[in-house]
Amino acid sequence: MAPVVTLRSAVALLGRFPALSGVDLDVEEGCVLAALGANGAGKTTLLHLLAGLLELRSGTATVLGCDLAKDRASVRRRAGLLGHGVSLYADLTPLENLSFALRAARRDPALAAASLERVGLLGRLATTPARSLSAGQQRRMGLALLHARRPSLWLLDEPHAGLDGPGRDLCDELVDEAARGGATVVLTSHDAERAASCADVVVMLAGGMVAQQRAGERRRHVA
C-alpha cells in the first residue's frame, strides 16, 4: 500500500525563511500522526504544505497520490485543514454556515444537521448567529465541517486548543473514527500526553524532524 504522504528532503519557505528545511516523512493510510515541537518548529508549515497551500521549493512531496510540485489543487479538494481560526459568516447560523460550506465542497448539505449533532451544536445553538458562538463552539464547528466532508486527509493544527475537557475528548473520538474509517490524520500538538495516544509521533525542531516514535516502538533519532 502506497503511503498517503511521502516527503523527501522537502523544503518550504515563509518569505525567504526555510520554515521546513529538508523533511523526510512517510504517513500510511489510516494512520494518526502527531507532530510535536515548540512554536516556530515548523509544525503549522508542515500542515499547510500537506494541504497544498504552500509551494514546495525543493525536494519531492506526494500527497494523496498527487505530486505537490505539479498539482496542489487536487490535494486541496481532498484534504481538510482545521487551523487556529475557523472561518464563519458571522450573520449565518452554524447550520447555515455548514450547509453553505458543504455546497461549496460539492457535498450534500443535508449532512450538516447530523454533523452538528455529533459535535454538540444542534438545537438552539444551530440557529444562533455565529457571532454569538464561544471560541470553543467555533472549534466544534470546524470539527463538524471535517466530520461532514469526510476528507481523505485530516490536517489539524492544535485541534484541542480552545476546547474544554469534553470537547478535547470529542476531538479524540472524531480523529479515531476518521482513522478507523480509512482517513489519514496529521495533527500538531503541545500536549505530549494526548499525542502519546496517537499511532505515530514525530518531534520537530527548526523546520526539521529530529525524533520519531512509531506505535509499539521506543523513540529514536532519525538519521
BAVEXTOR-68820 format. One record per atom (N, C-alpha, C): x, y, z; residue number from 1; chain. Coordinates in steps of 0.1 Angstrom, whole numbers. Last residue first. Layout:
<fikols>
((X; Y; Z); NUM; "A")
...
</fikols>
This chain:
<fikols>
((178; 94; 112); 223; "A")
((191; 97; 106); 223; "A")
((189; 108; 95); 223; "A")
((162; 102; 142); 222; "A")
((160; 100; 127); 222; "A")
((174; 103; 121); 222; "A")
((162; 85; 173); 221; "A")
((167; 97; 164); 221; "A")
((166; 93; 150); 221; "A")
((133; 72; 187); 220; "A")
((146; 70; 182); 220; "A")
((150; 83; 174); 220; "A")
((111; 58; 211); 219; "A")
((115; 69; 203); 219; "A")
((130; 68; 199); 219; "A")
((102; 24; 208); 218; "A")
((108; 34; 216); 218; "A")
((111; 46; 206); 218; "A")
((70; 12; 194); 217; "A")
((85; 13; 194); 217; "A")
((89; 24; 204); 217; "A")
((43; 11; 193); 216; "A")
((50; -1; 198); 216; "A")
((65; 0; 198); 216; "A")
((41; 33; 167); 215; "A")
((34; 25; 176); 215; "A")
((42; 13; 180); 215; "A")
((71; 53; 165); 214; "A")
((60; 46; 159); 214; "A")
((53; 38; 170); 214; "A")
((86; 84; 168); 213; "A")
((82; 72; 176); 213; "A")
((70; 66; 169); 213; "A")
((114; 104; 162); 212; "A")
((102; 98; 157); 212; "A")
((99; 86; 166); 212; "A")
((132; 136; 159); 211; "A")
((129; 123; 166); 211; "A")
((116; 117; 161); 211; "A")
((135; 157; 142); 210; "A")
((146; 153; 150); 210; "A")
((144; 140; 157); 210; "A")
((127; 172; 112); 209; "A")
((123; 162; 121); 209; "A")
((135; 157; 129); 209; "A")
((129; 209; 109); 208; "A")
((132; 195; 106); 208; "A")
((127; 185; 116); 208; "A")
((124; 235; 118); 207; "A")
((120; 231; 104); 207; "A")
((124; 217; 100); 207; "A")
((133; 235; 145); 206; "A")
((139; 244; 134); 206; "A")
((136; 239; 120); 206; "A")
((120; 204; 151); 205; "A")
((129; 214; 156); 205; "A")
((135; 222; 145); 205; "A")
((96; 179; 160); 204; "A")
((101; 189; 150); 204; "A")
((109; 199; 158); 204; "A")
((89; 145; 163); 203; "A")
((93; 158; 170); 203; "A")
((100; 167; 160); 203; "A")
((61; 124; 157); 202; "A")
((74; 130; 153); 202; "A")
((76; 143; 160); 202; "A")
((44; 94; 164); 201; "A")
((47; 108; 168); 201; "A")
((60; 112; 162); 201; "A")
((16; 73; 156); 200; "A")
((29; 77; 154); 200; "A")
((31; 91; 159); 200; "A")
((-10; 69; 169); 199; "A")
((-2; 58; 164); 199; "A")
((13; 62; 162); 199; "A")
((-15; 87; 200); 198; "A")
((-15; 86; 185); 198; "A")
((-7; 74; 181); 198; "A")
((-11; 90; 226); 197; "A")
((-21; 80; 222); 197; "A")
((-22; 79; 207); 197; "A")
((7; 111; 228); 196; "A")
((12; 97; 230); 196; "A")
((2; 86; 227); 196; "A")
((-9; 133; 227); 195; "A")
((-2; 129; 215); 195; "A")
((3; 115; 216); 195; "A")
((-16; 136; 253); 194; "A")
((-26; 132; 244); 194; "A")
((-20; 127; 231); 194; "A")
((10; 143; 263); 193; "A")
((2; 131; 269); 193; "A")
((-9; 127; 259); 193; "A")
((18; 166; 250); 192; "A")
((25; 153; 247); 192; "A")
((17; 141; 252); 192; "A")
((4; 191; 236); 191; "A")
((0; 182; 247); 191; "A")
((6; 168; 244); 191; "A")
((8; 206; 215); 190; "A")
((17; 208; 226); 190; "A")
((15; 199; 237); 190; "A")
((5; 193; 181); 189; "A")
((0; 194; 195); 189; "A")
((12; 199; 204); 189; "A")
((-10; 186; 149); 188; "A")
((0; 192; 157); 188; "A")
((-5; 193; 172); 188; "A")
((-18; 158; 129); 187; "A")
((-22; 169; 138); 187; "A")
((-9; 174; 145); 187; "A")
((-31; 139; 103); 186; "A")
((-19; 145; 108); 186; "A")
((-23; 158; 116); 186; "A")
((-47; 110; 94); 185; "A")
((-48; 122; 102); 185; "A")
((-34; 127; 106); 185; "A")
((-66; 94; 69); 184; "A")
((-53; 96; 75); 184; "A")
((-53; 110; 82); 184; "A")
((-95; 72; 68); 183; "A")
((-88; 85; 66); 183; "A")
((-75; 85; 73); 183; "A")
((-107; 48; 75); 182; "A")
((-97; 48; 64); 182; "A")
((-91; 61; 61); 182; "A")
((-122; 47; 98); 181; "A")
((-129; 47; 85); 181; "A")
((-120; 48; 73); 181; "A")
((-103; 50; 117); 180; "A")
((-109; 36; 116); 180; "A")
((-117; 36; 103); 180; "A")
((-99; 77; 114); 179; "A")
((-88; 68; 111); 179; "A")
((-94; 54; 109); 179; "A")
((-123; 88; 123); 178; "A")
((-119; 90; 109); 178; "A")
((-108; 80; 105); 178; "A")
((-124; 79; 149); 177; "A")
((-134; 74; 140); 177; "A")
((-130; 76; 125); 177; "A")
((-102; 93; 160); 176; "A")
((-102; 78; 160); 176; "A")
((-112; 73; 150); 176; "A")
((-112; 119; 156); 175; "A")
((-100; 115; 150); 175; "A")
((-99; 100; 149); 175; "A")
((-134; 118; 173); 174; "A")
((-136; 120; 159); 174; "A")
((-124; 116; 151); 174; "A")
((-122; 114; 198); 173; "A")
((-131; 104; 193); 173; "A")
((-133; 106; 178); 173; "A")
((-107; 138; 201); 172; "A")
((-100; 125; 200); 172; "A")
((-109; 114; 194); 172; "A")
((-129; 156; 203); 171; "A")
((-119; 157; 192); 171; "A")
((-112; 144; 190); 171; "A")
((-140; 147; 227); 170; "A")
((-148; 146; 214); 170; "A")
((-138; 147; 202); 170; "A")
((-120; 155; 245); 169; "A")
((-124; 141; 243); 169; "A")
((-131; 138; 230); 169; "A")
((-122; 182; 241); 168; "A")
((-110; 176; 238); 168; "A")
((-112; 161; 236); 168; "A")
((-148; 186; 251); 167; "A")
((-145; 190; 237); 167; "A")
((-132; 183; 233); 167; "A")
((-146; 179; 278); 166; "A")
((-154; 171; 270); 166; "A")
((-151; 174; 255); 166; "A")
((-127; 201; 286); 165; "A")
((-124; 186; 287); 165; "A")
((-132; 178; 278); 165; "A")
((-129; 227; 260); 164; "A")
((-129; 222; 274); 164; "A")
((-126; 207; 274); 164; "A")
((-108; 242; 235); 163; "A")
((-118; 232; 239); 163; "A")
((-117; 229; 254); 163; "A")
((-86; 257; 229); 162; "A")
((-99; 264; 230); 162; "A")
((-110; 255; 234); 162; "A")
((-69; 231; 212); 161; "A")
((-69; 244; 218); 161; "A")
((-83; 250; 218); 161; "A")
((-70; 207; 199); 160; "A")
((-76; 207; 213); 160; "A")
((-76; 221; 219); 160; "A")
((-57; 210; 175); 159; "A")
((-72; 209; 175); 159; "A")
((-78; 209; 189); 159; "A")
((-33; 221; 163); 158; "A")
((-36; 223; 177); 158; "A")
((-51; 221; 179); 158; "A")
((-44; 216; 132); 157; "A")
((-34; 224; 139); 157; "A")
((-39; 228; 153); 157; "A")
((-49; 188; 113); 156; "A")
((-54; 195; 124); 156; "A")
((-43; 203; 132); 156; "A")
((-60; 174; 85); 155; "A")
((-49; 181; 89); 155; "A")
((-54; 191; 100); 155; "A")
((-70; 144; 71); 154; "A")
((-74; 154; 81); 154; "A")
((-61; 160; 85); 154; "A")
((-77; 131; 40); 153; "A")
((-66; 135; 48); 153; "A")
((-71; 146; 57); 153; "A")
((-102; 127; 28); 152; "A")
((-92; 116; 29); 152; "A")
((-81; 118; 38); 152; "A")
((-129; 142; 46); 151; "A")
((-118; 142; 36); 151; "A")
((-109; 130; 38); 151; "A")
((-158; 146; 54); 150; "A")
((-150; 133; 54); 150; "A")
((-139; 133; 44); 150; "A")
((-176; 166; 58); 149; "A")
((-169; 165; 45); 149; "A")
((-162; 151; 43); 149; "A")
((-185; 163; 84); 148; "A")
((-194; 162; 73); 148; "A")
((-187; 160; 60); 148; "A")
((-161; 164; 99); 147; "A")
((-169; 153; 100); 147; "A")
((-179; 151; 89); 147; "A")
((-153; 190; 91); 146; "A")
((-145; 178; 88); 146; "A")
((-153; 166; 88); 146; "A")
((-174; 205; 103); 145; "A")
((-172; 205; 89); 145; "A")
((-163; 193; 84); 145; "A")
((-171; 199; 130); 144; "A")
((-183; 194; 123); 144; "A")
((-181; 195; 108); 144; "A")
((-147; 211; 136); 143; "A")
((-147; 197; 136); 143; "A")
((-159; 192; 129); 143; "A")
((-156; 238; 133); 142; "A")
((-145; 233; 124); 142; "A")
((-145; 218; 124); 142; "A")
((-174; 238; 155); 141; "A")
((-179; 240; 141); 141; "A")
((-168; 235; 131); 141; "A")
((-156; 236; 176); 140; "A")
((-165; 224; 173); 140; "A")
((-171; 226; 159); 140; "A")
((-146; 261; 175); 139; "A")
((-137; 250; 172); 139; "A")
((-145; 237; 169); 139; "A")
((-169; 275; 182); 138; "A")
((-163; 277; 169); 138; "A")
((-154; 266; 165); 138; "A")
((-170; 267; 209); 137; "A")
((-181; 263; 200); 137; "A")
((-177; 265; 185); 137; "A")
((-147; 280; 219); 136; "A")
((-148; 265; 219); 136; "A")
((-159; 260; 209); 136; "A")
((-154; 307; 216); 135; "A")
((-142; 301; 209); 135; "A")
((-143; 286; 208); 135; "A")
((-190; 309; 213); 134; "A")
((-178; 310; 220); 134; "A")
((-166; 304; 211); 134; "A")
((-212; 326; 190); 133; "A")
((-206; 314; 195); 133; "A")
((-193; 317; 203); 133; "A")
((-223; 348; 179); 132; "A")
((-226; 346; 193); 132; "A")
((-219; 333; 199); 132; "A")
((-217; 348; 153); 131; "A")
((-210; 358; 161); 131; "A")
((-212; 355; 176); 131; "A")
((-235; 330; 142); 130; "A")
((-221; 325; 145); 130; "A")
((-214; 335; 154); 130; "A")
((-268; 330; 156); 129; "A")
((-258; 336; 147); 129; "A")
((-244; 332; 151); 129; "A")
((-283; 299; 162); 128; "A")
((-278; 311; 168); 128; "A")
((-268; 317; 158); 128; "A")
((-292; 274; 155); 127; "A")
((-299; 285; 149); 127; "A")
((-295; 299; 155); 127; "A")
((-277; 256; 169); 126; "A")
((-276; 255; 155); 126; "A")
((-283; 267; 148); 126; "A")
((-283; 261; 196); 125; "A")
((-270; 267; 191); 125; "A")
((-270; 266; 175); 125; "A")
((-307; 248; 200); 124; "A")
((-307; 262; 200); 124; "A")
((-295; 268; 193); 124; "A")
((-298; 219; 180); 123; "A")
((-308; 226; 189); 123; "A")
((-307; 241; 188); 123; "A")
((-263; 210; 179); 122; "A")
((-277; 210; 174); 122; "A")
((-286; 217; 184); 122; "A")
((-237; 207; 187); 121; "A")
((-242; 221; 184); 121; "A")
((-256; 221; 177); 121; "A")
((-223; 184; 192); 120; "A")
((-230; 190; 203); 120; "A")
((-235; 204; 200); 120; "A")
((-212; 170; 172); 119; "A")
((-202; 178; 179); 119; "A")
((-210; 187; 190); 119; "A")
((-234; 157; 161); 118; "A")
((-222; 149; 166); 118; "A")
((-213; 157; 175); 118; "A")
((-250; 177; 153); 117; "A")
((-254; 169; 164); 117; "A")
((-242; 162; 170); 117; "A")
((-235; 185; 131); 116; "A")
((-237; 194; 142); 116; "A")
((-241; 187; 155); 116; "A")
((-239; 162; 115); 115; "A")
((-225; 166; 120); 115; "A")
((-226; 176; 131); 115; "A")
((-266; 163; 110); 114; "A")
((-261; 151; 117); 114; "A")
((-247; 155; 123); 114; "A")
((-268; 187; 96); 113; "A")
((-275; 186; 108); 113; "A")
((-269; 174; 117); 113; "A")
((-253; 184; 71); 112; "A")
((-249; 194; 81); 112; "A")
((-256; 191; 95); 112; "A")
((-261; 168; 51); 111; "A")
((-252; 162; 61); 111; "A")
((-250; 171; 73); 111; "A")
((-274; 183; 33); 110; "A")
((-283; 176; 43); 110; "A")
((-274; 169; 54); 110; "A")
((-256; 191; 15); 109; "A")
((-258; 200; 26); 109; "A")
((-267; 193; 37); 109; "A")
((-233; 169; 1); 108; "A")
((-248; 171; 4); 108; "A")
((-250; 179; 16); 108; "A")
((-206; 187; -15); 107; "A")
((-211; 176; -7); 107; "A")
((-226; 179; -4); 107; "A")
((-191; 206; -27); 106; "A")
((-198; 197; -36); 106; "A")
((-202; 184; -28); 106; "A")
((-181; 226; -12); 105; "A")
((-173; 214; -13); 105; "A")
((-179; 203; -22); 105; "A")
((-203; 243; -12); 104; "A")
((-190; 247; -18); 104; "A")
((-181; 236; -21); 104; "A")
((-220; 228; 3); 103; "A")
((-223; 230; -11); 103; "A")
((-211; 234; -18); 103; "A")
((-206; 229; 28); 102; "A")
((-208; 216; 21); 102; "A")
((-212; 218; 6); 102; "A")
((-209; 256; 34); 101; "A")
((-196; 250; 32); 101; "A")
((-196; 237; 25); 101; "A")
((-237; 258; 37); 100; "A")
((-230; 266; 27); 100; "A")
((-217; 259; 23); 100; "A")
((-240; 242; 60); 99; "A")
((-247; 238; 47); 99; "A")
((-240; 245; 35); 99; "A")
((-225; 257; 78); 98; "A")
((-221; 243; 75); 98; "A")
((-227; 239; 62); 98; "A")
((-240; 281; 80); 97; "A")
((-226; 281; 77); 97; "A")
((-221; 267; 71); 97; "A")
((-265; 271; 88); 96; "A")
((-264; 278; 75); 96; "A")
((-249; 278; 71); 96; "A")
((-259; 260; 113); 95; "A")
((-265; 252; 103); 95; "A")
((-263; 258; 89); 95; "A")
((-248; 283; 126); 94; "A")
((-240; 272; 124); 94; "A")
((-245; 263; 113); 94; "A")
((-261; 312; 108); 93; "A")
((-261; 303; 119); 93; "A")
((-252; 291; 116); 93; "A")
((-246; 343; 97); 92; "A")
((-253; 330; 95); 92; "A")
((-252; 321; 107); 92; "A")
((-231; 365; 104); 91; "A")
((-246; 366; 104); 91; "A")
((-253; 353; 101); 91; "A")
((-205; 356; 101); 90; "A")
((-210; 360; 114); 90; "A")
((-225; 361; 115); 90; "A")
((-193; 328; 86); 89; "A")
((-200; 341; 83); 89; "A")
((-208; 344; 96); 89; "A")
((-160; 316; 96); 88; "A")
((-175; 316; 96); 88; "A")
((-181; 329; 92); 88; "A")
((-132; 299; 98); 87; "A")
((-138; 309; 90); 87; "A")
((-153; 307; 90); 87; "A")
((-114; 295; 127); 86; "A")
((-124; 289; 119); 86; "A")
((-132; 300; 112); 86; "A")
((-79; 294; 134); 85; "A")
((-91; 301; 133); 85; "A")
((-101; 294; 124); 85; "A")
((-59; 274; 133); 84; "A")
((-62; 281; 146); 84; "A")
((-75; 289; 146); 84; "A")
((-74; 250; 110); 83; "A")
((-63; 258; 115); 83; "A")
((-67; 264; 129); 83; "A")
((-80; 221; 96); 82; "A")
((-86; 229; 107); 82; "A")
((-74; 236; 113); 82; "A")
((-84; 210; 63); 81; "A")
((-75; 216; 73); 81; "A")
((-83; 224; 83); 81; "A")
((-87; 181; 43); 80; "A")
((-94; 191; 52); 80; "A")
((-85; 196; 62); 80; "A")
((-82; 172; 9); 79; "A")
((-77; 173; 23); 79; "A")
((-86; 183; 30); 79; "A")
((-92; 174; -16); 78; "A")
((-94; 161; -9); 78; "A")
((-89; 161; 5); 78; "A")
((-87; 199; -27); 77; "A")
((-101; 194; -28); 77; "A")
((-103; 182; -19); 77; "A")
((-59; 201; -24); 76; "A")
((-68; 210; -16); 76; "A")
((-83; 205; -16); 76; "A")
((-51; 182; -42); 75; "A")
((-49; 179; -28); 75; "A")
((-58; 188; -20); 75; "A")
((-56; 195; -66); 74; "A")
((-63; 182; -63); 74; "A")
((-62; 179; -48); 74; "A")
((-39; 217; -65); 73; "A")
((-53; 219; -64); 73; "A")
((-61; 206; -61); 73; "A")
((-13; 210; -68); 72; "A")
((-17; 213; -54); 72; "A")
((-32; 214; -53); 72; "A")
((6; 196; -88); 71; "A")
((-8; 196; -87); 71; "A")
((-12; 197; -72); 71; "A")
((35; 197; -89); 70; "A")
((27; 199; -102); 70; "A")
((12; 201; -99); 70; "A")
((45; 193; -65); 69; "A")
((52; 203; -74); 69; "A")
((44; 206; -86); 69; "A")
((30; 174; -53); 68; "A")
((28; 188; -49); 68; "A")
((35; 198; -58); 68; "A")
((15; 148; -70); 67; "A")
((28; 155; -68); 67; "A")
((26; 169; -65); 67; "A")
((-8; 127; -54); 66; "A")
((-6; 139; -62); 66; "A")
((8; 145; -59); 66; "A")
((-14; 107; -36); 65; "A")
((-11; 103; -49); 65; "A")
((-8; 115; -59); 65; "A")
((-17; 121; -12); 64; "A")
((-29; 115; -18); 64; "A")
((-27; 112; -33); 64; "A")
((12; 137; -20); 63; "A")
((2; 137; -10); 63; "A")
((-11; 132; -17); 63; "A")
((47; 139; -23); 62; "A")
((35; 133; -28); 62; "A")
((24; 132; -17); 62; "A")
((75; 158; -29); 61; "A")
((64; 156; -20); 61; "A")
((52; 151; -27); 61; "A")
((110; 165; -29); 60; "A")
((98; 159; -35); 60; "A")
((87; 157; -25); 60; "A")
((131; 195; -31); 59; "A")
((128; 181; -27); 59; "A")
((116; 176; -34); 59; "A")
((118; 229; -29); 58; "A")
((128; 218; -33); 58; "A")
((125; 205; -26); 58; "A")
((94; 242; -24); 57; "A")
((106; 249; -31); 57; "A")
((116; 240; -36); 57; "A")
((61; 239; -27); 56; "A")
((73; 231; -24); 56; "A")
((84; 237; -32); 56; "A")
((39; 264; -15); 55; "A")
((47; 258; -26); 55; "A")
((58; 250; -21); 55; "A")
((10; 257; 4); 54; "A")
((23; 263; 3); 54; "A")
((31; 256; -8); 54; "A")
((-14; 243; 3); 53; "A")
((-15; 258; 4); 53; "A")
((-1; 265; 3); 53; "A")
((-16; 216; 4); 52; "A")
((-15; 222; -9); 52; "A")
((-16; 237; -9); 52; "A")
((-15; 204; 29); 51; "A")
((-28; 208; 24); 51; "A")
((-28; 214; 10); 51; "A")
((12; 201; 33); 50; "A")
((4; 189; 30); 50; "A")
((-10; 192; 25); 50; "A")
((18; 228; 39); 49; "A")
((24; 222; 27); 49; "A")
((15; 209; 23); 49; "A")
((3; 231; 63); 48; "A")
((0; 239; 51); 48; "A")
((6; 234; 38); 48; "A")
((17; 213; 79); 47; "A")
((3; 211; 76); 47; "A")
((-1; 219; 64); 47; "A")
((43; 226; 80); 46; "A")
((41; 212; 75); 46; "A")
((27; 209; 71); 46; "A")
((36; 250; 93); 45; "A")
((41; 250; 79); 45; "A")
((40; 236; 72); 45; "A")
((30; 240; 118); 44; "A")
((20; 246; 110); 44; "A")
((24; 246; 95); 44; "A")
((57; 231; 125); 43; "A")
((45; 222; 125); 43; "A")
((34; 227; 117); 43; "A")
((80; 245; 129); 42; "A")
((76; 242; 115); 42; "A")
((64; 233; 114); 42; "A")
((87; 256; 153); 41; "A")
((94; 244; 149); 41; "A")
((91; 240; 134); 41; "A")
((73; 277; 163); 40; "A")
((84; 280; 153); 40; "A")
((92; 268; 148); 40; "A")
((69; 264; 195); 39; "A")
((64; 274; 185); 39; "A")
((76; 277; 176); 39; "A")
((82; 230; 197); 38; "A")
((79; 243; 202); 38; "A")
((74; 252; 191); 38; "A")
((65; 199; 190); 37; "A")
((76; 208; 189); 37; "A")
((72; 222; 194); 37; "A")
((50; 171; 172); 36; "A")
((52; 179; 184); 36; "A")
((64; 188; 181); 36; "A")
((26; 157; 153); 35; "A")
((38; 164; 151); 35; "A")
((40; 173; 164); 35; "A")
((11; 126; 151); 34; "A")
((11; 138; 159); 34; "A")
((25; 144; 157); 34; "A")
((-9; 107; 129); 33; "A")
((4; 112; 132); 33; "A")
((3; 125; 140); 33; "A")
((-27; 79; 123); 32; "A")
((-28; 91; 130); 32; "A")
((-14; 95; 135); 32; "A")
((-34; 61; 93); 31; "A")
((-25; 64; 104); 31; "A")
((-29; 77; 111); 31; "A")
((-48; 55; 70); 30; "A")
((-54; 52; 83); 30; "A")
((-46; 55; 95); 30; "A")
((-19; 51; 51); 29; "A")
((-33; 53; 51); 29; "A")
((-39; 48; 64); 29; "A")
((12; 65; 65); 28; "A")
((4; 54; 58); 28; "A")
((-11; 57; 60); 28; "A")
((36; 88; 58); 27; "A")
((24; 85; 66); 27; "A")
((15; 76; 58); 27; "A")
((70; 97; 59); 26; "A")
((60; 88; 53); 26; "A")
((48; 86; 63); 26; "A")
((94; 122; 54); 25; "A")
((83; 117; 61); 25; "A")
((74; 108; 53); 25; "A")
((119; 146; 57); 24; "A")
((116; 133; 52); 24; "A")
((105; 127; 60); 24; "A")
((127; 180; 50); 23; "A")
((119; 170; 58); 23; "A")
((117; 157; 50); 23; "A")
((142; 205; 47); 22; "A")
((147; 192; 43); 22; "A")
((140; 180; 50); 22; "A")
((130; 226; 64); 21; "A")
((143; 226; 59); 21; "A")
((148; 212; 56); 21; "A")
((104; 249; 66); 20; "A")
((107; 234; 65); 20; "A")
((120; 233; 58); 20; "A")
((111; 275; 65); 19; "A")
((103; 270; 76); 19; "A")
((103; 255; 77); 19; "A")
((134; 294; 54); 18; "A")
((131; 280; 52); 18; "A")
((124; 274; 65); 18; "A")
((125; 326; 45); 17; "A")
((129; 318; 56); 17; "A")
((125; 303; 53); 17; "A")
((115; 344; 27); 16; "A")
((128; 338; 24); 16; "A")
((133; 328; 34); 16; "A")
((82; 335; 32); 15; "A")
((91; 346; 27); 15; "A")
((104; 340; 22); 15; "A")
((87; 305; 41); 14; "A")
((78; 316; 45); 14; "A")
((86; 329; 43); 14; "A")
((92; 276; 21); 13; "A")
((97; 289; 26); 13; "A")
((85; 297; 31); 13; "A")
((101; 242; 23); 12; "A")
((91; 252; 21); 12; "A")
((95; 265; 28); 12; "A")
((115; 211; 13); 11; "A")
((118; 225; 17); 11; "A")
((106; 234; 14); 11; "A")
((121; 177; 17); 10; "A")
((111; 188; 14); 10; "A")
((115; 201; 21); 10; "A")
((134; 152; 16); 9; "A")
((142; 165; 15); 9; "A")
((133; 177; 12); 9; "A")
((104; 139; 8); 8; "A")
((118; 136; 7); 8; "A")
((126; 149; 5); 8; "A")
((73; 126; 18); 7; "A")
((82; 138; 17); 7; "A")
((97; 133; 17); 7; "A")
((43; 112; 13); 6; "A")
((57; 109; 12); 6; "A")
((65; 122; 9); 6; "A")
((12; 101; 24); 5; "A")
((21; 113; 24); 5; "A")
((36; 107; 23); 5; "A")
((1; 77; 21); 4; "A")
((-7; 88; 17); 4; "A")
((2; 101; 16); 4; "A")
((21; 50; 7); 3; "A")
((18; 60; 17); 3; "A")
((9; 71; 12); 3; "A")
((6; 21; -9); 2; "A")
((14; 34; -10); 2; "A")
((11; 43; 1); 2; "A")
((8; -12; 0); 1; "A")
((0; 0; 0); 1; "A")
((9; 12; 0); 1; "A")
</fikols>
